[in-house]
């Protein structure tokens, strides 16, 4: 685009120089015309660039998807794209179906008796792979590890979620959401003494965070 503008500008300038001499008034009109043309051209260029940039920033999917075109292993983009997908109603419904599928399998229902199993599993595996790719790109960046643990917890893969929460807290012991959800997970597993320890650690690491106290008290109340 820049080369095209430069070439076009050069052609116009040469055309002006090669024209027969005009009256001073005519030269002034020509100069004004060139200035107006140049301004309009630059306005058009910047308008186009602004429009293209707005298309990139239109939503989380276009933003992080665009970044992954250039940096396919960028952990922040992979994590945020997966999290954006989780917020979509389609994936929320898919998680519910996957959770039901796992429950049916625990109850002994054979795979051949489950209709559309592959279709049910595919959205979950899509998110699973995005988070795992982000973790592999930077294991010290704990957000995708936490988000994958939360995904596993929400669908009922509790033992895997437990391991991932411990991984998060090993890297970042003050990660309050991981501490709190670890307590909730212990409650789900029926390990209430461990849940109390996790909640106490959540408060100890976040003594000035009122939200932490509210959530812990609520969790205690639900456990009674």
MOMO-V888979 format. One record per residue. OMEGA is omega as a letter, one per 20 degrees, with the letter a starting at -180 (999 if undefined). Layout:
# MOMO-V888979
{{OMEGA} {OMEGA}}
This chain:
# MOMO-V888979
{{r} {r} {r} {r} {a} {r} {r} {r} {r} {r} {a} {a} {r} {r} {r} {a} {a} {a} {r} {a} {r} {r} {r} {r} {r} {r} {r} {r} {r} {a} {r} {r} {r} {r} {r} {r} {r} {r} {r} {r} {r} {r} {r} {r} {a} {r} {r} {r} {r} {r} {r} {r} {r} {r} {r} {a} {a} {r} {a} {a} {a} {a} {a} {r} {r} {r} {a} {r} {a} {a} {a} {r} {r} {a} {a} {r} {r} {a} {a} {r} {r} {r} {r} {r} {a} {a} {a} {a} {a} {a} {r} {r} {r} {r} {r} {r} {a} {r} {r} {r} {r} {r} {r} {r} {r} {a} {r} {r} {a} {a} {a} {r} {a} {a} {r} {a} {a} {r} {r} {a} {a} {a} {r} {a} {r} {r} {a} {a} {r} {r} {a} {r} {r} {r} {a} {a} {r} {a} {a} {r} {a} {a} {r} {r} {r} {a} {r} {r} {r} {r} {r} {r} {a} {a} {r} {r} {a} {a} {r} {r} {r} {r} {a} {r} {r} {r} {r} {a} {r} {r} {a} {a} {a} {r} {a} {a} {r} {r} {a} {a} {r} {r} {r} {a} {r} {r} {r} {a} {a} {a} {a} {r} {r} {r} {r} {r} {a} {r} {r} {r} {r} {a} {a} {a} {a} {a} {a} {a} {a} {a} {r} {r} {a} {a} {r} {r} {r} {r} {r} {a} {a} {a} {a} {999}}
